[in-house]
Amino acid sequence: MEQRIDTRGLSCPLPVVAARKKLLGMKNGVLEVLVDTGTSKDNIVRMVTNMGWKIEVKEEGEEYLLTISK
């Protein structure tokens, strides 16, 4: 089951906190996270990797689509 959260416009660490909260409620699956800063992207990539999930980053203009899966 795929889920999506939009964290555009939120300052760090809110995008990381939102993604972490969602992932902790999932055992596996796919979560898409929209972010609009490189800092949020980098922090989420680091957190997700440390949690043992896979992540794919797509740059879409000024924004990033992070696809997290397990």
GITA-V912276 format. One record per run of one state. SS is the DSSP state (~ for helix, > for strand, _ for the rest). FROM is the first residue (numbers start at 0). LEN is the number of residues. If there is no record, write none. Layout:
ss | from | len
SS | FROM | LEN
SS | FROM | LEN
This chain:
ss | from | len
_ | 0 | 1
> | 1 | 5
_ | 6 | 7
~ | 13 | 11
_ | 24 | 5
> | 29 | 6
_ | 35 | 2
~ | 37 | 13
_ | 50 | 3
> | 53 | 7
_ | 60 | 2
> | 62 | 7
_ | 69 | 1
